[in-house]
């Protein structure tokens, strides 16, 4: 997405961008100017322009540079959360916003035009991608619960199964989705309850320890 945004920026730089001439310089500039607590895209764009630009609300709404700024900020925030091991859900939320505004940027539309459109499909891309990954991890956990079931007496409990497969589940995560945090025992325990054959696989349920 950053590559697409860089190309959009290069198309606009001569007619619609501030003084910076390269996308890397642009990243540094807006990263410094936009307050990290700002969530409103229009306000992000306002802060990204220097005080000398004296741009009005109508110009902000119509500027094709606006969605590039908003998308870039959200993507940088998502990357920031990930690289420092922060809140994964927050990172995905930022990524979903970044996907939406990147789509608007590629379409060459301003913030004002985008607000008149239904952005649900684009905004949900990040969330859908996250769900697809966790669906695959959950299916892996289901397969392990069936494969590793003790042949003689079966699982003592769903907790026993979750504790046994936890290491292998997270080995799968590391191999295929290394950017994700390890799956907690409690999550695996809850997933196993969703198995269609859970009743025959597990006996007495026990809640995992919170320690």
ABEGO torsion letter per residue (X at the ends): XAAAAAAAAAAAAAAABBABABAAAAAAAAAAABBAABABAAAAAAAABBAAAGBBAAAAAABAAAAAAAAAAAAAAAAAAAAAGBBAAAAAAAAAAAAAAAAAAAAGBBAAAAAABBAAAAAAAAAAAAAAAAAAAAAAAAAAAAAABBAAAEBABAAAAAAAAAAAAAAAAAAABAABBBBBAAAAAAAAAABAAAAAABBBBBBBBAX
